[in-house]
Structure formats: C-alpha cells, structure tokens
C-alpha cells in the first residue's frame, strides 16, 4: 500500500505541478528513454534486457534571487521487472521512482548558495563527484561544498554478540578555484572524504584527501585537455590511502565534419598490503567511462567498463593510450570509433594477473525527428590474463530511443 501511495503522490506532483505557475515561474524539462542491452562477458550465460526511464525536472523562479529545483525519475526499471504479478508483466514496479534533485538556490550580491539534494563534480573526469544532501557556495571564481554522504545516527551494527548504534557519519567536502585566460580555462581543486569513528563500534576510520588541477586550452588547431590528481590520508584504521593519476587528451578537426584525437592515461599502482589506491572521491553518481565515450548516451550506463584508472584491477594502476574518431556524415547522422590499450602500472602477481587489455568501441547517433534520437553502441574488450577461469573477452551492445523536452 505504501508503494502505491508513493507512486500516486509522485505522479500527481509531476502532472499537477504547473498549477502553481501563478505563484512562481516554472520551467520544465526532461527525457524519456527506452533502451536495449546485450552482454556477453565470457560467462556461461549471456544477458539481454530492456529498460526505460521518464525523467522530469523543474525550476521554480519564486522571487528575485530565489529558486527551487527538483528532478524525478519515474518508471526507472527493466522491462518485465514485475512479471507474474496480478497486473501482468507490463506494469512498472511501484518503487521505480527516484527523487534525485531537490534544492533551493539563493543568489544575492554575487553570492550563490544551494541547499538540499544536489549534484557536485570537480575535474574533467569528475574525479570528485557525488549526489547527496548538503550545501554548496559560489562566489566569483571560488566554489565550495559540504555533503552528508551517510547519516549513520540510527544504524545498528553487530559487534561480536552485541548490537550497538553506529553514530559515525560520512562526509564529502571540497573547494574549487577557476581561472580563465584568453585561450584556456583551468581549475585547482581540493576535496576530502571522511567516515568518522565511534567509540563503541569499529568503523572504517576513513579520512582521505586529494588535490587536483585541470586545464583546457587551444593551441592553434589543437584542443588540449589534461588533469592531474593526487590522493593521500587514511583509507581505514589499517591502510593508507594513495593515488597519483594523469590524463591528457589532444584532438583536432581533420575536416569540417571529422574530429580525431588521442589520450594518455597514467595511474600509479601499489603492491603494499597496507595501502589502498584511490582514483576518485564521492559516490560516483556521474561516473566516467572514458574508454568508451563516443558522444552517445549509452557508454556510461549498463555497459560501462568503469573508470580508466582502475579498469585493470583496484590497486594495479594503469599505463595506456586511446585513439578516437568522431564524424558527422550528414546533418542527422554521427558516427564514432575508438581503440584503447591499457596495461597495469603495478604488475605484481599479488595485485593483478592481467597483462594487458584492448578496448574497442563503435557508435551511431541518428536524429530521427525533432528532439528525438536513435542511438547504438558496441564495445568489445580483449583481455590478456593469466587468471584461471577469468574472462578474456567482453562484448557489450546497447541501443536506445531518446526523446528530450
């Protein structure tokens, strides 16, 4: 009954929200997507499934300098998820609703404050990113945020034979300073991620910090992008947090309709048992599937291979390169292709048994009608590994119909 009431309430709010336009200016936007997936990950069974999502967002301009924003995902589910219930397989699950944005924005005298459920991200690769409740502030080129990632006030934890309350909260916080020049933009950012420790239970004791910098510049016909990140602190009560990573991208327009580019990746690994490698901070709501990014809306989703710095193994690091091509063959059709070669930076057998991996990707995006696109992407990974029984190839295919409004 609670699920039915939640569904009805959400639909009434989304459908009837325009009725308050007399009290506040309202702008709506959104997207409806229907997607199909196929995965052959060198396992006994392959996976083929479909899903859909209706996303609706809105912004209320309440008064000068005052606004409220929301975003809700409705019917976010695999097709047939409720198969066999009394309504039949065609019904979406009652809990397929996610309110992922709800915040108020105040702007006065050049100061912008945002409070509530929001998304924050730092770095070209969203090296720090999270969607959580908290507060963020922007003043000119400077911005800062504080998010409560996990409120454990009432969490019950079993410690031996006793059940006790864990009062340890988890926080994500950071700051960014942006610099703009005539032909470049740059950011310097710092962030921290903590999981405090309570006296009566053993918790993670995480206290990790990072500093990073990125730059985007144009040098004649070449567009250059780069980002450097350094991590340190305590991963837990027993392990140190470590991490050094570098990403460089250089691209150029080979013609009016074609762009070619190359990327270099480096991330230090470790073979020390008391060290844990970090490649990002936050809950990674935004993700970064850079090895398969060809401009579609399919690469950073169900078929994602993950962040490039940890694609081999958690503590292995990487040394690798990628070549990519994007071509606009007509006003309606965009094509893309890429190939990447990655090896572990730390190849000790205690860290990884993968010697190398090659990642291939091809994509298509077709403007079917106004605000409507048909997209498809295929990804294949050829993995050279010594691990017995491990997958040495992975095939991922995705296709989708996307309507924006």
N, C-alpha and C positions, 0 to 999 in steps of 0.2 A: 504493500500500500504506500509506503514511504517513497519508493521509486516512482510510482505512478504520479503521486502528488508533486514530486520534484520535476518530473518531465512536464506536467501540465503547467506548473509555475513558470518554468523556463520558457516554454513556447508562448505563454501569454505575455511575458515580459518582452520577448523579442518582437512578437507580432503587434503588440499594442503600444510599443514604446513611442511611436510617432504622435500619439495623442497628447503628449506633454509638450509638443513643439511650441504651444502658445506661451509657455513659461520659460523655455530655453530653446535656442537654436540647436537643431540636431542634424548631424551628418552621419549617414550610414555607409558602410562598405562591407564587402565580404567576398566569399568564394565558395562555389560548390565544385567538388572534385569527385570523380569516380575512377578508380584505378584497378589494374590487374597486375598480378605479380607471379613470377615463376622463379624458383630457386632450386638449383642442383648443386649442392655443396659437398658432393662426393660422399654422401651418406647412403644408407640402404634405401631411403625413400626421398623422393623429390617433393617440393611444396609448390602448390598452385592455389592462389586465392585472390579474392577481390575485396575491396573496401571502399568506403565513401566517407565524406565529411562535408557538412554545411557549416561554414564559419561566418559569423556576423559580428561586426564591430561597429561601435558608435561613439561619437563625441558630442557631448552637450556643452555648448557655449553658454554658460549660466550668466556671467556678467563680465565686465571688462577685467581681464586677467584671471578669470576663474573658469575652469572647465572640468568636466568629469568624463572619463573614458571607460568603456567596457569592451570586452571581446569574449564571445562564447562559441564553442564548438558543439554542434548538435548532430546526432546520428553518427558519431565517430565510431565506426565499428566495421568488422569484417562482415561481408555478406553471409547470411545464414548463421550468424552467431547465436540466434535464438531458435535454431532449427529444432522441431519436435515439441515446441511448447503449444499451448492451447490456441494460440493465434496463428500458428504456422511459421515456416521459416522466413517468410517475407518481412516480419516485423523486426525493427531495430530494438536492441536491448534498452530497457528503461533507464539504465545508468550510463548510456552513451552520451553524456553531456559533461562538458568541461568548461568552467568559468576560468579562463586563464589570464584575463586582464580586468582589473577594476581599480582605478586610481583617480585621485583628484590632483589637478595641476593649478598652482598659484604662481602668477608672474607679476612682479612689482619692482620698479626701479632697477631693472636689469637683472633681478634675481629670480630664478625659476626653481620652485620646489615641487616635487612629485611625491605623493604618499599613497601607499596601498600596494596591491598586487601588480607587479610590473616586471619588465624585462630590461636587463642591463647587459652590455657587452663591451669589452675592451680588446683592441688588437685586430689586425686584418683577419686573423684566423679565429677571432672570438676566443682568444686564449683565456680570458676571464669572461664567463657568461653564465647567467642564471635567470630563471623566472621565479620570483619569490616575493613575499611581502616585505616592505621596508620603505626607506626614504632615500631620495636622491636630490642633489642640488646642483644647479648650473649657474655659474657667474662668469660671463665672458668666455674666455678660453679654458677656464678651470671647471671641472666637474668632480663630484664625489658621491659615493653611495654607501649605504649600510643596509644589509638584508638579513632577516632572520630565516636561516635555511631550515632549521628544525627545532621546534619548541618541544623539548622533552619534559616539560613540567610534570605531566601526569603519566609518563611512560613507565610501565612496570618491567623490571629486568630481573631475571632469575640469576642470583649469585650463589652458587652452591645449592644448598637446600632452602635458601631464603628467597622470598620475593620482596624486593625493595623498589623504591621510587628513584628513577634517574632524573635528576634536576639539571643535567648537562645540556645546554643549548648549543646549537651550531650556528656560526655567523659567517657571512661573506661581506667583505668591505673593500673599498678601493678608491682611487682617485686618478684623474687623467688631466694632462695639460696639453692642449693642442696648439700647434704652430703652423702658420700659413705663410708661404712665400709666393713669389711670382710664378714659379713653375713647380712648386712642391707643397705637400702637406705632410705634417709629422705629428706623432703623438708620443708622449712619455707617460707611462702609467705604472702604478704600484697597486698591489692587492694583497689581501690576507684571508685565510680560511682557517677557522678555529672550531674545535669541539672541546669545550672545557670539561674538566674532570670533577666528578662529585666525590665527596669523602666516603660515601657508603657503598659505592659500586666501582668496578674497574671499567673505565670507558677508554675511548681511543686516545685521548690526550693529544689530539692533532692540533698543530699550530704551524701552518705553512704560509710562507710569504713569497712574493715574486716581484720582480721589476722587469719591465719590458719597454721596447720602443719600436715604432714602425714608421715607415716613410713611403710616400707615393710621389714620384717625380717623373717629369717628361724631359728626356734628353734627345732633342731633335725628333726623329720619328720613333724613338723607343720609349715605351712606358715601363718604368722600373718600380717594382714594389718589393719591400723587404720588411722582415720583422725578426727581432731578437728577444728571447725570453730567458730569464734566469730564476731558478727556484731554490729555496732553502728553508730551514726550520726543522720541525719535528713532525714526522708522519704519524708517529704514535709514541707511546712511552718507551718503546724499544728500538724504533727505527728512525733514522734521519731522513729528511726529505731532500732530494737532489734533483737537478734538471738543468740542462743547457740546450737550447734549441734555436735553429736559424732557418728561415725560409726566405728565398729570393725568387722573384718572378720577373722575367723580361719578355715583353711582347711588342709586336709591330704589325702595322697594317700592310700585308703583302700586296693588297689591291683594295679597291673601294669596297669589295664585298668579302674579303678574307682576312682573318687575323691569325697569325701564328705566334707561338710563344714557347718558352722553356722555363722550367722551375728546378730549383735545387733545394734539397731538404737535408738537414743535419740535426740529430738529437743524440746527446751523449747517453750511453747505457752504463750499467753498473753490474758487477758480479759479486758485490758485497752483500752478505745476508742481512746486515743491519741497515741497509739503505733501500729506499723506495723512490722510484723515478716518478716525477710529476710532469705532465705535459699541458695541464690546464687547471683552473680553479672554478668551482661552481658546480651546478647540477647539469651543465652542458645542454640546456634546453635548445640552444641554437644549433649545436653540432657544427662539424666542419669536415665534410667528406671530400677533401681537396683533390684526391687522386681520381675522382670520377666526376668532377664538376665541369659540365659542358653547357651550362646555361638552361637546363631543364629543371622542372620541379620534382624530379624523380631520384636524384643522386643522393640526397641527404635524408632518405626516408627508410622504408623497409629493406631496401637493398644496399644500405650503407656498409662500407668496409671499415668505417671508423676514421679517427684522426690519423694523419700520415705519420706523426712522430711515434705512435705506439702500434702501428699496423702489424709489425712483426711479432713482438711479444712485449709484455708490460715493462720489463727492465732492460730490453735489448737495445733500445735506441735505434736510429736508422742513419744510413747514408744513401741518398738516392737522387734520381733526376726524373723529370717528366717532360714530354713534348706534347703539345696540344694544338689543335686547329679548329677554328670556327668559321663557317662560311654561310653567307646569306645568298642562296642560289636563286631566290625570287623574292617578291615582296611578301609572300606568305610562308616561305619555307626556309628554316635554318637547320644546318647540319653541323655536327661536331664529331671529333675523334681525338683520342689521346692514347699514349702508351707511357707507362712509368716502370722504372726498375729500382727496386729497393733491396738493400742488404742490411743486416744488423751491424750496429757500431760496436757492440759487445757480443762476441760470438762464442763465449764460453758455454760448454755443454750444460752447465747448471742454470744458464739463463735462457737459452733457446736452442732448438735443434733445426731451425730454419736457416738455410744457407742464403737464399735469395727468393724474391718473388717478383713476377712481372704482371702488371695490371693493364688490361686493355679496356677501352670503352668507346662506344659509338652512340650517337644520339640524333634524334629528329624532333623538330618542333614546328607544327604546321598551324597557321592561323586559319581555322576552319570558317569562322564567322566573326563578327564584331565581338570583342571581349571573350572569345571562345577559342581555345587551342587544343589540338590533339598532339600528345607528346609520347615519345617512346625512347627507351634507352636500354642498351645491352652492355653488360660488364662481364669480363672473364679474367680470372686470376690463375696464373700458372705458378705453383709454389714448389720450390725445391727444398724438401725437408727430409731429415733422417729419422724423424719420429715414426715409429711403427704404428700403423693404423690411422695416422693423421691424414687429413685431406690434402691432396696435391693439386687439386683444381677446384675452382668455384665458378659457377655460371649463375648470373643474376639478370633477369629480364623484367622490365617494368613498362607499362603503358597506361596512359590516363587521359581523361577528358576533363578540362579545366574551364570553368566559367567564372569570370570575375565581375563584380558590380560595385 
